[in-house]
Amino acid sequence: MCGIAVLISLDESTRSLRQILDMTDIIRHRGPDDEGFVLLSTKSDLPPLHFGGADTPDCVYDSEVAYTPEHALQPDLIKDGYNIAFGHRRLSIIDLSSSGHQPMSYASGRYWITYNGEVYNYRELRQELETLGHTFISGTDTEVVLASYAQWGRECLHRFNGMWAFIIFDRETSSIFAARDRFGVKPLYFWIRDNDTIVFASEIKQFTVLQGWVPRVNGQRAYDFLRYSLIDHTPETMFAGVYQIPGGMAIECPIADLLPHPPVFHWYEMTHEPFKGTFDDAAEELRRLLKDSIQLRLRADVNIGSCLSGGLDSSTIVCIVDELVQRNHPEGLSTFSACTGVVGFDERQYMDEVINSRHLKAYYIYSQLDELFDHMEEITWHQDEPNQTTSLLFQWNIFQLAKEVDVKVMLDGQGADEILAGYYDFFIPRLRYLFRNLKFNTLINEVQALKALHGFGYQYSMNMLFSPLVLGFLRGIPRLNEAIDRRAVPPWIDMNRLNAEPRNPIVEADKVEDNVRNYSEWQLFSASLPILLHYEDRNSMAHSVESRVPFLDVRVVEFLIALPDDYKIADGITKRVLRQSMKGILPDRICNRMDKMGFVSPEALWVLRLAKDRFRSALECTVTLSNGIITDTVLELFDDMVNEKRPWDPVIIRLVMFGVWLKQFRVLT
């Protein structure tokens, strides 16, 4: 797990390349163990020049491996004729030796890579490649990625099981290959400067150190965030002119073809092979797949731990890991849990249920309100874009605690809700499917189960069933569609100042609520998961910790997506097949939990009671910093909530964080 940077100057100006060091320095947190650079040229007669830096260990300089440096990078060492600079920050996880140094080369220096991530099945791929005549000098997955590209070209991506963002330069063809993993676990951004330079990076903040950088708000994406709580749902970011390569997409082209618009293409498409077995067959297969996924993600040469919220997903991971490693780790797996001590927002009893059933070394952390204000600016800086919830503080503290006790890899349950129909919103497509297919007896039973298990009244169920149908019908009428969007604009946003249109990004994202499978795919690629993975990556890497997500193993995802809907959600029960598969592994109390919390914080209590003056002051700052985008009306909204004239709305948190983001990155509005 690392941080990467690439500068490509089409006018062959060395001025651009000199800033590669600044781009890696600002993300030192992603890789404090080593740093490296290589200068490359599209001119075949110029050899690569590779360098180290202040954090490059002596053993790397002393190494005889071809791609290791002899000197630290200095601006005066950058020579004319070189128009490509690769930079890398290493967090050493696999093969901690100097052989894991990056940027790395392969095939006598033909291919060069800067790489962030892990390909967990690298051992199996290495064996296959060795039978095809490839040889290796390191024990890293990085070298396997390079050899795979040399052997199979872009098709190598389909063989990888893991998370990654990398850029490869082929010196023979003067072409670039940049790719991101299927679900976008690892980030990859690009920014084009002056139509002659393209820059790739792991984090947006890396662009802020470059000449010519002017941070401006992307009004449409800011509207999506402020109104609909969405980020990462399009290739655009909240910074105008900064783009991400979405999950499952890549670029492969000659350097000369990168500008003015990089040719991004889909390399991954979700496959659908309907499962024909019984419900019990599916549970058994899921158990097998999960165990293998977790086993692969235990491959590391450093200490491994796991998040534990007390919910079904993290508890599943912890219990399976305990079964897999208990013989080799007599001290027990380290688990990390966030608590509040506030009734209704604390899952300590469920965490203890798991911990007491297994041989685990448990760490707890209690996050306090004052910490939110202490870390708000720092968290926003690491996140690059404003976040939507105070619960990030809990996740932040967990990774900080992991670092303090020298745990360098953490397992987490992201992705499970999206592929197992874990959110209550999944009852909408469930009810709609039953209604559209005239399965009225099953529909009635489902509504009754929702009331019995979750306390959802019949009116609530009817709203879930018919509101989307009515809205969908109205949106089929163009004038009504426009009216709906315009009425949805809150009075505290000045749309002219924001320079945005009142468009509903959820409708534009082609959200499909007709069945659970389609809704899952929307959640995976356009709604909740991209946001959660963004938070996960930044919070973990801020503390130099690698986070791994076993539920996003491609085999697990495609298997679950293809299951019949009622294997995942039916009779008022979410994640049915996971519950069945974990019987005898999870404590019954966890396996049968029907409530859902996750990383939650007592936001309404904090904002409206314990720190109302501090939050109101923060809102006033947002109004000032936004230069008219956010109007004084938002203060009336806040006061009405404090005085209980209207219910709590988490938009207050988004507005506060928007102001912090404007300040931290000096964004022009």
N, C-alpha and C positions, 0 to 999 in steps of 0.2 A: 504494500500500500504506500503510495507516494504522491508527489506533486510533479506536474510536467509543465513545460513551457516551450513553445516553438515560435521563432520569428522567421518569416520568409519575405525577403525583399526582392521584388521583381526588377527594380532598377539597379540592383547590385550595389546598394549603398551600405557601407559598413556602419554608418551612423545608427541604423536600426539595431544591428547585432550587438552593439555595446550595452544595450539595456537588458540583455538576457539575464545578467547577474542580478539586477534589481527585481526582475520577475520571479526569480527563485528565492531570493532573500525574503520577500514579503510573505511567502508561504512556507517558511522554515518549519512551522508546526506540522506540516504534512510529511516531512522527512528530515528529522534532525540528525540521522545517523550517517549520512553521506551526501555529497553533492557532486555533480559532474556536468560537463558541457562538451559539445562537439560542434565545430564549424565545418560546414559542408558547402560544396559548390556544384552548380549545374555544369561547370566546365570540367570535363573528364580528366584533364591533366593536373588538377589541383587535389592533393591528397587531403583527407580529413585531418583536422587539428583538434586534439582532445585535451581538455583541461580539467583540473579539480578546483576546489575552493577552500575556504577557511574550515569548513566542516568535513572535508575529505580526510579520512583517517590515514595515518602514515603507511599502514599496511597496503593501502590501495596504491599509493605512489610507488611503493616498493615492489608491487606485483609485476609479473612479466606477461600478464594477459594482454593481448593486442589492443583492447579497447580502453585500458586504464591509462590515466594521464601521468605526465611527468612533472607538470608545473601547474600552479594555480592560475586561473584566468585573470588577465590584466587587459584593460582597454587597448594598450599599445601593442598587444600581441595579435589583435584582429587585423588581418591583412586584406589588401584589396583583392577582389575577385571572388570572395566568399559572400554568398547571399542567403545562407540558411544557418540558423543557430538552434541547436537543441539544448534544452536545459532540463535538469532532473534533480529532485530532492527525494532521498531514499529513506523509507521506514523499513528497516530490515526485518523480514518475517520468515522467509525461506532462503536457506543457504546464506548464513550471516557473514560469510567470508568476503574477501575482496573480489572474488569472481562474480559477485552479484552487482558490482558497480554498473551504473548507467550514466549516460546513454551507452548502449551495448551494440556491438556489431556482430555480423555473422556472414559466412560465405566469403572469407578473405576480404571483409570490409565492404562488400557490395551493399548489404542492408544495415541500416542503423535504426534504432528504436529508442523512444522515451515512453515509458509505460507505467500506468497506475492501475493496480488491481491484482487479482489472483485468478489464474486458471487452475481450478482444483484438480482436474483430471490430467495434469501435466505428466505424471509418472506413466500413465497408460499411453499417452500420446508419444512420449519419449521412446518407449519401447517399440511402438509401431514405426516411428521415424528411424530408429536405429536399424530396423530390418530393411529399410529402404536406402540405407547407406549413409545416413547422417551421423555425425559425431558431435560430442558435447564436451565442453571444458568446465562447465559449472553444474551445480545442482538446482538451478533456478527454473521457474516456470517462464521467465522472460526469454531465455534462450530457446525454450520449446516453442514459444509464440513465433519467434523469428524463423526457426527452422520450418514450422508449419506453413508460414507464408511463403517461404522459399519453395516448399514442396507443392502446396495446393493453391497458392494465390489467395484471392478473397474468399474462396470456399472454405478456407481454414476456420473461419468464424463459426460455421455450423458444427464444427467438431469440439469447440470450446465449451466447457461447463464452468461458469464462474461469473466474475464481474470485472470489467475492464474499461479503460479508455486509453488508447495508445495512438501514436503516430509513427509510421515507418517511412523512411526515405530509401528509395532504390537508386543507387548511384549510376547503375547501368542505363536505366531508362529515364532518369531525372524525374521520377514520379513520386507522388505522395500517397500514402494509404493511412487514413485516419478512421478509427472505428470505435463505437461505444457498445457496451453489452446490451443484451436483448431488452432489459427492463430499465436501463438507465440507472443502475446502482451507483456507478462511478461517473462523475461529471466531465464534460468536455465543452468548452466555449470557444468562440472565435470572434474577432473584431477586425475590421478592415480599416486601415488608415490611409488617407490620401490616395486611394485607388492604386497604390503601388506596394503596399505591405499588408500581409495578412498575419495575424497573431493568434495562436492557439494557447489555451490555458486551462488549468484545473479549476481555478476560481476567478471570478470577475475582478476581484481586487487587484489581480496581477496587471490588468490594463491600466490601473490608476497611476502606475509609475512611469508610463510611457509618454514620450513627447507627443503632443497633439491630442492627448486625452482631454475631453470635455464632457463631464457627466451630465446628461440631460434625461429627464423623466420621459419614459415611453407612456404617453397618456392613456392609450387603450388598455395596455396591460396593467397600469395602475388602477384604472377603473375596474377591471376584472378582480383585482385584489381587494379593493376597498368595498365594492358592492357585493361580490360573490365569493370572496375569500379564496381566490384561485391564483396560483402561480405555477410555472412549469407545465402549463397545459398546451403551450405552443412553442415553436422554436424561438420565439422572441423572449426577451427578458424585460424587466422594468427599467433597464438602461437602454435608451434609444441607441440603435446601432450595434448592440451586443446580442449575439445569438448563441444558442446551444445546439449541438448535434443531438437530436432526441435519441432515446433508447431504441436499439434495433436499427440504427441508421449509420451510414459510413460515407466516406469520400475516397475515391480512387481516380487519380488523373495526373497528367503531367503538371509540373509546377506552373508552367505557362498558362494552364487552363483554370487555375484557381480563382482568378479574378476576371470580371467583376463579381461573379456569383459562384461560389463553390458548388460543384455538382453533387449535392447530397442525395443519396438514394437509400431506399429500404433494403436492408439485407436480410431482415428477419420478418417473417409473417407467421402468425399463430396458426398451428395446425389443429385440425379437428378430426379425430378418429373416435366416433362414439363408442363408449364402453358397453359391452354386451353382457357383462357378468352381473351377478346378484349384488345386493347391497353389502352383504358380508364379504363377498369376493373383493369388492372395491375397498372395503376397510382394511382387509389383509394386504392388498397391493399398496395402499397408501402407507401402511406401517413399514413395509419393506422399502419403499422409495424414500421415506423420511429418514429412516435409519442410515441408508446409504448416503443420502445427501449430507447428513450431519457428520457421518464418518469422514467424508471427503473434506469437510470444512474444519476438521480437527487437524489437518495437515499444517503444521507450523513448527518452527524451531524456537518458539518463545512461549510464554505462559498464556493460557487461554481461560477465559471466564465467560459468563453469560448474564444477560439482563434477566430479571425475574420480577414480573409485575403481579403475579398471582392469578393471572388470567390463563385461559386455555392454551394460547399459542406459546408463550414463553415457558410455561410449565411443561408443555410437551417437549420442548427442546432440552430443558434442564434434566428431565427424567430420562430421556433417551441418552443424553451424554453421560449421565451417571452410570447407566447400564454398560455403556461402551468403554469407559475409561477407569472404572473403579479399581480394577486390578493394577493398573499402572500408576494410579494417583491415590495412594492411601490417605492423603491428607484431605481429599475431597475437592470437587469442582468449586471454584469461587463463583458465587452469585452476587449480583448487585441490585438492590431494590431501593426505590424512592418512596418515601412515606410523607404524610402531611400531619398526622396526629389530629386531623379534623374529621369528626364523624360524618360519614357520607362521602368522604373523599379519600379514604385511606383503606388500602387492601392488605394491611399487615397480617390480618388473620389468615388470609389465603396464602400469602407468602410463607407463613409459618407452617401451614398445612403441608406444603411441598417440601420445605426444608426438613421438617420432622420425619418425613417419610423416606428421606434419602440421606446419603452420606455427603453433605455439602458444607462448604465453608462460607457462611452468609455474611454479607456486608450490607448495612442499611444506612441510608442518609435521609435526614429530615430537612427539607427545604423551607426556608422562611421568607416572609414577605420582603424584609429588608434586602435579602440577597437579590431579589428581582431588580431593584433599583441599582444595586451595586454592580450587577453584571449585564444590565440591559444593553448598554452601548457596546460592550465587548461581544456579547452574543450576536448582536445585529451586524457588527463588523465581520465576524466569522461567517455569518449566514449569507452575506452579500446582498440579500434582498430582505425586505421586512417580513417578519413572521406573524402568524395569525393568533397565537395562543401563548399564555404564560407557562404552559406545561413544558415548553422547551427548557425552562430552568431546571426541571427535574431530570430531564435527559442529560443536560449539560453537567449537572452535579454527579450523575452516575458515571459518566466517562472520566470526569476529573478524579473520582474516587478510584476507579480502575487504574488510572495512571499512577496514583499515589502508592498503590500496593503492587506495582510492577506487573500488571496484567496488560498485555500488548494487543491481544486479539479478543474480541467479544462477539458472542452469538446473540442474535436478536430475532424477533418474530415478525418483522415487517413483511407484508405481502399476504399473510394468512387470511386476513379479513376480506381482501379483494377476491381471492380465488376460492374461498370457502363460504361465501355469502355470510360474513360475520357481522356486517352492519345491519341495524334495524331497517335501513332504507331498502334492503333487499326484499323486504316483504311487499314493497310496491310492485316490482315485476312479478313476484310470486302470485299475488292476488290478481294482477292484471292478466297473467297467463291463464289462470283458472277461469276467469270471467270470459275472456275471448274464446276459449275452447269449450265453453258451456259446461264446465265441470262444477255445477252449482253445489252439489252435496259436499264435495271436497272444499269448495270455497267457504261454505258455511262452517264446516269443521275448523278450517284455518282461522276464521274470524273468532270463533269461540276459544280456540287455543291461545290466540294473542291476548284475549282478555284474561284467561285463566293464568297464563304464565308470566305475562308482562304488564298486566293491568291496562292494556289498551282498550278503551271503550269502543262500542260498536260505531259511534260517530267517527272516532279516530280512524278506524279501519276503512270506513266508507270514504273518508277524505283521501286516504292513501290510494284507494282504488279508483275513485272518479275524478279527483282533481287533475291528475296528469292527462286523463282522457279528454276532459273539457278543455284544458289549456292547449293540448295538442290540436284539438279541433279548431280553436280560435286562432291559433298560429298559422293555420292553413289559409286564413283570410288576410292578405297582405296589409290592408289598412288597420285591421285589428291588431295584427302582429306588431306593427310600428307603434300603435297606441300603448300596447302592453309594455313594450320596452321603455317608452318615454315615461310612463307612469311609475316605472320601477326606479327611476333616478331619485336618489335621496335628496332632500332639500339642502343638505349640508355640502353637496358637491357642486361646484361651478363648472359645468361641462365645457363652456367656452374657454375658460382658463386652463382646463385640463387638456383641451384639444382632443376630445374623444367622442365617439358616438355611443348612444345608449343601446348597445347591442348585448344580447344575452349570450355569453360564451358557452353556457351549458347547452343551449339549443344549437348553436353553431358547431359545437363539438359532436353533433349528431348522436346525442345520448339516446340510447334505446332502452326502453323500460318494458319491452314486450316479454322478455324472458330473462332468467337469471344469468345465462351464459353471456348474452350481449352486454348486460349491465356489468358483469365482471370485467369484461374486456375494456369497457369504458373506464371503470375504476382503475384498472391496471395501467393504462396508457395515457389517460387524459384527466383524471380527476384526483383521487386521494393519494394514490401511491407515488406519483412523481414528487408531490409535496413532501411526503413522509421520508422518502429516500434522500431528498435534498437536506432535510433537517438532520437525518441520521449521519450522512456523510460529513457535514460541517461540524456537528457537535462532537463526533468521535475524533475526527482528524484535528480539531482544535487542540486536543489533548494527546495527539500522536498515538492514537489507538485505532486499530483496524476493526471495523464492524462487518460481520458476515451474516447473511440472511438465508438460512437453509430452506425456507419455504419458497424462495425464488429460484431454486434449482429448476432448470427448464423442464426436466422430466416430471417433477411434481406439479408445476404449473399446467403443463399441457394435459397431464392426466386428469387433474381436477376440473379444468375448464370443460373437458369433454364428457364429464359425468352427467347423468340426468339431473335436472334441477332439484328434484325431490330427494336425491341422495345428499344434497348439501343443505337444503332448507325445506322444512315441512312440519306440520303439526305444531307450529309456533316455535320450532327449535332450529337454531342456526348451527352451522358446522357439524351436521349430523354424522357424516362419515368420519370426521376426525374424532369425534367423541367415541364412536364405535371402535375405531382402530386403536385408541389409547386405553381401552378398558384393560385393567390389570397392570397398566404401566403408570397411569396417573391416579392419585387419590380420588375416590369417588366424589368427594365434595367439590373438587376442581372440575372433574369430568362432567358433572351435572350442573355446573353453574349456568344460570340463565341471564344474569345481569352482565353488563359490559362497562368497564371503566378505562383501562389502559393507563397511560401517563396523564392523569388529570390533576388540576389544581383548583383550589376554591376561589376561582376568579371573582365571582360576584361578591363574595364576602370581602375579599381583598380590596376590590375597586370601590364598592359602594358603602363600605362600613369602616374598614380598618385604615384605609389610606385614600379616602375620597379627595382630600385637598391636594395630595401629591399627584393623583391621576388627573384631577381637573387642571392643575398647573401644567402637566405634560400635554394635555389637550390644547391648552392655550399656546404652547410652544409649537404644536403642529399647525395650528391656524396661522401663526406668524411665519413659520418656515415655508409653508406651502404657497405663500405669496398669492393668496386668494383662491387657491384650488379648494381648500377646506374652509368653509365659512363659519361665522360665529354661531350659526344655528346649531352646530354640534354641541355647544356648551349648554344650550337649552335642553337638548336631548339628554345630556348627562345629568343635568339637574333634575329633570323629570324622573329619571331612574333612581336617583338618590332619594327623592321625595316620594317614591313608590307610586308615581302617577302613570308609569309605564313599566313593563317588565324588563328585566336584564337583557341586554343585547351585547354579544361579544364583539360587535363592530367597534366598540370603545377600545378594545385592545389593539385591533388592526390600525385604528387611527393614531393611537399613541406610538405604535411601532413604525408607522409610516413617517411620523415626524422625526423619530430617532434615526431612521434610515436617511432621510434628507440631510440631517445634520452630519452624520458620520461620514457620508460619502460626498458631502457638499454638492448635492444634486441640484442642478438648475431647473427651475419650473417655468 
